[in-house]
Amino acid sequence: MTTIESINNWFIQNFGAITIEQVKSWFVYDPDEKLLFNTGLFLGLFLVFYFVYGFLRKTFYLRLTYVILFSLFFYYKSSGIYFLLLLLSSVVDYGLSQIIYKESRDGVKKLYLVISVILNLALLGYFKYMNFLIVTYNDMFSGNFALHNVFLPVGISFYTFQSMSYIIEIYREEIKPTKNYIEYLFFVSFFPQLVAGPIVRAKDFLPQIYQKLNLTKQDVNNALFLIIGGLIKKTVISNYISVNFVDRVFDTPLSYTSFENLMASYGYAIQIYCDFSGYSDMAIGIALLLGFKLPANFRTPYKSTSITDFWRRWHISLSTWLKDFLYISIGGNRSGSFAGYLFPSLFFFGLLLWGMSCYNESIIPLIIAGSSILVFSLSFLLSSKIKQTLVTNFNLFTTMLLGGLWHGAGAQFIVWGALHGLALAVHKIFMEFFTSKKDKRPNFLWRFFSILITFHFVVFCWIFFRARDFETALQVINNIGQLTFEPELWKTIVLGYKNVFGLMLFGYVWHFLPETFTNGMKSVFDKTPLLIKAIILGFVYWIVYATAVAGSQPFIYFQF
Amino acid sequence: MNTKSYFFQSFAIVALALVAFIGFKQILPDKIFSESKLDSKNILIDSLLLESVAEDSVAIDDDSVAANERALNKQKIVFDQTEEGIEFPAETFENYKGYQYLISFYEKLYQLEKNPQSKVRIAYYGDSMTDGDLIVQDVRTNYQERFGGKGVGFVPITSESAASRGSVKSTYSKNWKTQSYLNVKKPTSPFGINGHVFFANDKANLTWVQYEAGLSKYSTSLDNATLFYGRSSKVGKVNFIIGKDTLKKSLSPNNLVNTLKVSSGSVKAFKANFVQADSIPIYGFNFDNGSGVHVDNFSQRGNSGLPISMFNADVMRAFNNSLKYDLIILHYGTNVLNYGTKNYSWYEKGMTKTVNKIKESFPGVSILIVSTADKSTKYDLEMKTDSAVVPLMKAQKHYALETHAGFVNLYTLMGGDGSMIKWVDETPAKANKDYTHFNQRGAKAIGNLLYGQLNKGYEEYKVLRQKRDAEGTKPKPVKKARPDSVSVTKDSV
């Protein structure tokens, strides 16, 4: 008896008493407590799930159904009743894809494809962009439409893109449809990548469903390494610096010194990378534990030597999706299309209007508008193949504008996309003039400055991405512009926020470590015995826990 | 290569890691990134506050505090009639607002309503909550909307929050020498009305300040710009540049507080170049149109309110002679929440001194205490209302009552327990992620709530006044308004 009692006491001491209420809260949707990979609840649920999964590894439909049920539960925990939306959209998409596959007439096929794309985009559009459109309309035509009280279902941008890839690939006859709905639902609802990517392509994923499920020691090593890295990036670095520093500065940039604004911009760059890539890594790792290989989503993007390079390393699953399904659909580098010309023209026209409307107060907006149009025009006028470069740049610009908008409904995301689009065009023409000699590795200094410039351009664009609105972004930029060299003041600030700055430094050093070093770490990790791996993982759990309970840094204003 | 299925090893690792985690939790500390004590010399916080905290060694046990509190909450506060024969209904300590003590202010508002040419002036002292004219500009707009009046009031020369202020834009040269009541005990010359004194001592470079009207509804121009400066043995010169004109004026610092009109009428912007003005204490500029309500924002980051007790009453009275204040608002508390103490008797004592200094400096003025707002802190994994908020708010209410000041309970006004979390999480958000400060939107809401309570008192006052006039009661002989025996309850301290 005493042993049971003592176990019970020990349990209560470590986990707290468990009440019915608590157990209920584990299974009921709570908008404030989303089921993220870095929560204790997910770990507990996953352990139970994974244990049974191991026994089901030799079955097929039973295993698929089991994973689907867990995925739907997972989605219900994140978005409540909207898991029905996921089911509904999957039924419709599956039905349409069957029709497209069986239909032999090209015209009819295309019709169904268009219907399906419109349905998916309408779904995304309603939930994500409805209010943005209403606000924009009201502002422009002083309309009076009431806003809709729209809940944004978690991950809707990801799973609609994923099901679109399935249908388009079937239309392009790149894949065969799944044998039945269960298999399709498994693909769409697979919980590791359901809410935040990576956006898995049907042609990469579907073949894996049919393979015999296998998990090698190497897979598990890779998975654990990814999960450990992801946990540290997401919960330690990203969460801590955002709450304790970056968010505050971006809330009221003018209340802080230029140096703090600059550091917050650098801080946000590492924060968003750690947040996004950390979560992706955890997703890839968890999928790998289940025996599924998802493609890498980030390859140390801030090491890029050009903006073109950056987009091959940042959120790869999104950029390849946009390339394959948007950029190529509107003509790619071959031909222009209505859509390809429409969006850039609208954007530049809008920019010009903004410049003219601000003319009375300041001429700068007009200069910005004029010069960006000039730069964009020069990017193809200077090219030796004007016509081809023109369509390429217009299509690329469209892709970046819409890609920007995909990240969120707001003018600042469009500006962010436009800046990247413009930079891609400029880089292209730059490459045409200064083609690096083949087979010759650029010298160290050249590389160093390329990385430095690319990185700072990306950080500059992030300011628009992060700022609440356009005006706040300009405040941050203006404030940084007034930076003067005051090492004493900088030292004070750095010491005042030493945890935050320490973590930022750790994040950047980790990011810029040579690949050979990380590979070395990985191979050491691979060789450690099972028990040590468990202890390492356990230690990382503890770090996550201890960071999560760390009180936020009290508010400080510096004296100078 | 090992092709055998590795599922159970994989499961074992994840499960064993959980065991390891529990082990680590037992032996390792609870938190990393502990909140290390910062070197206070680098942080903007007032020195009087630090001293008071250090001195505070009076310990009282919680039970007696709780018992006092219960007694206090039930205590009826009965007001006596003022000499004008007005008596607000009795209140409980719990819901104390103290409209009775704002009667002289309300009477001035009433006079203004009858005669739009007269004026009413409010000084709003605050901490970083009112930086950049947040909250204050909304209170100002509300008053000017209803009672008339234009202009942002008194603006100091420099301020660390000048850049974030939208109601008036000010820029200044970097060579101003500033002394602040926050961290200077014995200033070279007395502090001005906003607790600062500025000197243009640089002989090599030009010392200047420039003002431009902001975008606030009732402050789109700078009206009757007037320079305030103090006493000095030397004379100086100042050049005002308005558009293309330069006005050369001289400073004759004979009195404790001197004024110099830049121009009558209104301008959009001007620049003041101080030449040969070293050792003359410069205080700031006043902008008002001469009638209606004017509200001055005297915010100072890191201030607890205690430094006001160091004001030089003679200098303040000299300021009051030209500015004529009717209401002084003291909005503090944010900076005294973080000292691990829930016993605020030391702060009550200090702030009582502050209020008394205000009374000495501005004879007959009404005083309003605004309590701390809600503020959240992380307890374990959860954000909750900081445990110091309620004790501080109660202490503030207590000294408001004791010193015969009106009281605005910002904590309950914004929603009470846990409200800051809501304000931060709401879309669109009304407060910042530090769970302490409001943003523009939130500040506007707070400004409206504050004005709302003040105005409710005014409306009640008008009803009482009418009743008095109808009944024709004669004003009673002079008798001080006094709450009923409340002050005795703190004896155990």
Interface residues (C-beta under 8 A of the other chain):
Chain A: N14 L43 F46 L47 Y50 F51 Y53 G54 R57 N214 L215 T216 K217 Q218 D219 V220 A223 L224 Y240 V243 D247 R248 D251 T252 L254 S255 L289 N479 T492 L495 G496 K498 N499 L530 L531 K533 A534 I535 I536 L537 G538 F539 Y541 W542 I543 Y545 A546 T547 A548 V549 A550 G551 S552 Q553 P554 F555 I556 Y557 F558 Q559
Chain B: M1 N2 T3 S5 Y6 F7 F8 Q9 S10 F11 A12 I13 V14 A15 L16 A17 L18 V19 A20 F21 I22 G23 F24 K25 Q26 L28 P29 D30 K31 I32 F33 S34 E35 S36 L38 D39 K41 N42 I43 L44 S128 D131 G132 E160 S161 A163 S164 N183 R301 G302 N338 T377 K378 D380 L381 N432 K433 D434 Y435 T436 H437 N439
